[in-house]
Amino acid sequence: MEFWIERSLVNQNWVLILFLLFACIILILKKIDPIQFNFFIKLGKFKEYERRYAVDRSFEVLNIFYILIFLLISLSFSFLIILYEFVFFRQEIKILRYLQIILSFKIFIFMRFLIIYFLNNNLKIFSVFKLSYFKLIIYNCYCFILVMICLSFLYVQNELSTTIMQLIIFTLLISSSIFHLLIFKETIRFNIKNSLYLFYYLCAFKIAPWLWLSKIFYKDLNS
């Protein structure tokens, strides 16, 4: 009994350290580009933020600001996955497993980005590819900051249950679907040819890769 209590305390401390790291990265974002950070945190002025940093200026994926944003997304997404394994498969939370998930996620996203980028240069599915990618990365950052806060609090308070995890995942899927429809509506409305390409894009690069990645994680659980 004492062993499991001690293990629980170790895991809680690990989660708190991860949350502090997450908060430190947000503070670094404010430090390196305070003007953009102020636009970033003002959700009600997203159109102004989008126009200034993705339209008037050229959006550069390798800018340190967006690299740190992607790091936040990676930390939060990997935390969601490892808690999913903990809640549904009773897997112990381990730092090595967490790092493995982060690495797999980063490689997966990087490879998918390169493939989509080169295909879009030929098929022209998105008229403004960088603008679409800017919207996606900022939207995902907003979502996964909330996910990180909620999951950290629920885990430390021992309130995390299968029902809550299902609700969080379902909410993410619904909100992501709606957001993608809003991004793709112009393509669907004005170009029938691109609508067909868009359907293939959704199947090949939005649905299938995640199913493939989940299959890899599931195999690791059973190995």
C-alpha positions in Angstrom: 0.0 0.0 0.0 2.8 2.4 0.9 4.5 1.6 -2.4 1.5 2.7 -4.4 1.0 5.9 -2.3 4.7 6.7 -2.9 4.4 6.0 -6.6 1.3 8.2 -6.9 3.2 11.1 -5.2 6.1 10.6 -7.6 3.8 10.8 -10.6 2.1 13.9 -9.2 5.4 15.6 -8.7 6.4 14.6 -12.3 3.2 16.1 -13.6 3.7 19.3 -11.6 7.3 19.7 -13.1 5.9 19.1 -16.6 3.3 21.8 -16.0 6.0 24.2 -14.7 8.0 23.5 -17.9 4.9 24.2 -19.9 4.4 27.5 -18.1 8.1 28.5 -18.5 7.8 28.0 -22.3 4.8 30.4 -22.4 6.9 32.9 -20.4 9.7 32.5 -22.9 7.2 33.2 -25.7 6.4 36.5 -24.0 10.0 37.3 -23.5 11.2 36.7 -27.1 8.4 38.5 -28.9 6.1 40.5 -26.5 4.2 42.2 -29.2 3.2 39.0 -31.0 2.5 37.4 -27.6 0.0 40.2 -26.8 -1.8 39.5 -30.1 -1.6 35.7 -29.4 -3.4 36.0 -26.0 -6.2 38.3 -27.3 -8.6 35.7 -28.7 -11.1 38.3 -29.6 -8.6 39.9 -32.0 -7.5 36.8 -33.9 -8.4 38.3 -37.3 -6.1 41.2 -36.5 -3.4 38.8 -35.3 -3.8 36.7 -38.5 -3.6 39.8 -40.7 -0.5 41.1 -39.1 1.6 37.9 -38.8 0.3 35.7 -41.6 -0.9 38.2 -44.3 1.1 41.4 -44.0 4.2 39.5 -43.0 5.4 36.2 -44.4 4.6 33.4 -41.9 7.8 31.4 -41.3 7.3 27.9 -39.8 10.9 27.8 -38.5 10.6 31.1 -36.6 11.5 30.5 -32.9 8.1 31.7 -31.7 6.3 29.0 -33.7 8.8 26.4 -32.9 8.1 27.0 -29.2 4.3 26.9 -29.9 4.8 23.5 -31.6 6.7 22.4 -28.5 3.8 23.4 -26.3 1.4 21.4 -28.6 3.8 18.4 -28.5 4.1 18.4 -24.7 0.3 18.7 -24.2 -0.6 16.1 -26.9 1.9 13.6 -25.5 0.5 14.2 -22.0 -3.0 13.5 -23.3 -1.8 10.2 -24.9 0.1 9.0 -21.8 -2.9 9.8 -19.6 -5.2 8.1 -22.1 -3.0 4.9 -21.7 -3.1 5.4 -17.9 -6.9 5.7 -17.7 -8.0 3.2 -20.3 -5.2 0.6 -20.2 -3.9 1.1 -16.7 -0.4 1.7 -18.0 2.1 3.2 -15.5 3.1 6.8 -16.3 6.8 6.7 -17.2 9.1 9.5 -18.3 10.7 7.4 -21.0 7.3 6.5 -22.5 6.4 10.1 -22.5 9.6 11.1 -24.3 8.9 8.3 -26.8 5.5 9.7 -27.6 6.9 13.2 -28.0 9.5 12.0 -30.5 7.0 9.9 -32.5 4.6 12.8 -32.6 7.3 15.3 -33.8 8.6 12.9 -36.5 5.0 12.2 -37.6 4.0 15.9 -37.9 7.3 16.9 -39.6 7.0 14.1 -42.3 3.3 14.9 -42.9 4.1 18.6 -43.2 6.7 18.0 -45.9 4.5 15.7 -47.9 1.5 18.1 -47.8 3.8 21.0 -48.6 5.2 19.4 -51.8 1.8 18.1 -52.9 0.2 21.4 -52.4 2.8 23.0 -54.7 1.6 20.7 -57.5 -2.1 20.4 -56.8 -2.8 23.9 -55.3 -5.3 22.5 -52.8 -4.8 25.6 -50.6 -4.5 28.9 -52.3 -2.6 30.3 -49.4 -0.8 27.3 -47.7 1.1 29.3 -45.1 -2.0 31.1 -44.0 -3.9 27.8 -43.5 -1.0 26.4 -41.6 -0.7 29.5 -39.4 -4.4 29.1 -38.5 -4.0 25.4 -37.7 -0.9 25.8 -35.5 -2.4 28.7 -33.5 -5.7 27.0 -33.1 -4.0 23.8 -31.9 -2.0 25.8 -29.4 -5.1 27.3 -27.9 -6.7 23.9 -27.6 -3.8 22.1 -26.1 -3.0 24.8 -23.6 -6.5 24.3 -22.2 -6.0 20.5 -22.4 -2.8 20.8 -20.4 -4.3 22.9 -17.7 -7.4 20.7 -17.4 -5.5 17.4 -17.4 -2.8 18.6 -15.0 -5.4 19.8 -12.5 -7.6 16.7 -12.8 -4.7 14.3 -12.4 -3.2 16.0 -9.4 -6.6 16.1 -7.8 -7.2 12.4 -8.6 -10.4 13.4 -10.5 -9.4 11.9 -13.8 -11.9 9.2 -15.0 -12.8 7.4 -18.2 -15.9 9.6 -18.6 -13.9 12.8 -18.3 -11.2 11.5 -20.7 -13.9 10.5 -23.2 -15.5 14.0 -22.9 -12.2 15.8 -23.5 -11.3 13.7 -26.5 -14.8 14.0 -28.0 -14.7 17.8 -27.5 -11.3 18.0 -29.2 -12.5 15.9 -32.2 -15.7 18.0 -32.6 -14.0 21.4 -32.3 -11.2 20.3 -34.6 -13.7 19.1 -37.2 -15.6 22.4 -37.1 -12.4 24.4 -37.3 -11.2 22.4 -40.4 -14.5 23.0 -42.1 -14.2 26.7 -41.5 -10.7 26.7 -43.0 -11.7 24.6 -46.0 -15.1 26.2 -46.8 -13.7 28.6 -49.4 -12.0 25.7 -51.2 -15.2 23.6 -51.2 -17.5 26.5 -52.2 -15.5 28.0 -55.1 -13.6 25.2 -56.7 -15.2 21.8 -57.5 -11.9 20.3 -58.7 -10.2 21.3 -55.5 -13.0 19.7 -53.5 -12.1 16.3 -54.8 -8.4 16.9 -53.9 -9.5 18.1 -50.5 -11.5 14.9 -49.9 -8.4 12.8 -50.8 -6.3 15.1 -48.6 -8.6 14.6 -45.6 -8.6 10.9 -46.0 -4.9 10.5 -46.7 -3.3 13.1 -44.4 -5.9 13.9 -41.7 -7.6 10.6 -40.9 -5.3 7.8 -42.1 -2.1 9.1 -40.4 -3.7 9.4 -37.0 -5.2 5.9 -37.3 -1.7 4.6 -38.3 -0.1 6.4 -35.3 -2.7 5.1 -32.9 -2.1 1.6 -34.2 1.6 2.0 -33.4 0.9 3.2 -29.9 -1.6 0.3 -29.4 1.0 -2.2 -30.5 3.5 -0.7 -28.0 1.0 -1.2 -25.2 0.5 -4.9 -26.1 4.2 -5.6 -26.6 
